Amino acid sequence: MAIIAGQAILDMNYVVLDSSLPRHLKERVASSTEATLAQYDQRGISRPVLTLGTLGNNARALGAALLPFRANFSADEAAFSIS
């Protein structure tokens, strides 16, 4: 459900599923997620492509390392809000 809700707001092209699980288990999770997504009403939104990530245990550290870049160089989110 989080993927569908996120897609309705963000219009993502891809969703990356990653973890430290072995690849065959990640593939089972991806398959189950695809099957679950097919059950939701997706009228008016495009379905993002699910892909498997390859970062594994490093994903959290790399994501955290990107936070300062996002804070300093991305668009000001307040500029997009309507007051």
Backbone hydrogen bonds, N-H to C=O, Kabsch-Sander energy under -0.5 kcal/mol:
donor,donor_aa,acceptor,acceptor_aa,energy
5,A,1,M,-2.6
6,G,2,A,-2.6
7,Q,3,I,-2.4
8,A,4,I,-1.9
9,I,5,A,-1.0
10,L,6,G,-3.4
11,D,7,Q,-1.5
15,V,49,V,-2.5
17,L,15,V,-0.6
17,L,51,T,-3.1
18,D,16,V,-0.6
25,L,22,P,-0.9
26,K,22,P,-2.0
27,E,23,R,-2.5
28,R,24,H,-1.4
29,V,25,L,-2.3
30,A,26,K,-2.6
31,S,27,E,-2.4
32,S,28,R,-2.5
33,T,29,V,-2.6
34,E,30,A,-2.5
35,A,31,S,-2.1
36,T,32,S,-2.2
37,L,33,T,-2.7
38,A,34,E,-1.7
39,Q,36,T,-1.4
40,Y,37,L,-1.4
42,Q,40,Y,-0.6
45,I,42,Q,-1.8
49,V,13,N,-2.6
51,T,15,V,-2.6
53,G,17,L,-3.0
58,N,55,L,-2.0
59,A,56,G,-1.7
62,L,58,N,-2.5
63,G,59,A,-2.5
64,A,60,R,-2.5
65,A,61,A,-2.0
66,L,62,L,-1.1
67,L,63,G,-0.6
67,L,64,A,-0.9
70,R,66,L,-2.3
71,A,67,L,-2.6
72,N,68,P,-2.0
73,F,69,F,-2.5
74,S,70,R,-1.6
77,E,75,A,-0.6
79,A,76,D,-1.3
80,F,77,E,-1.3
81,S,78,A,-0.9
83,S,81,S,-0.6
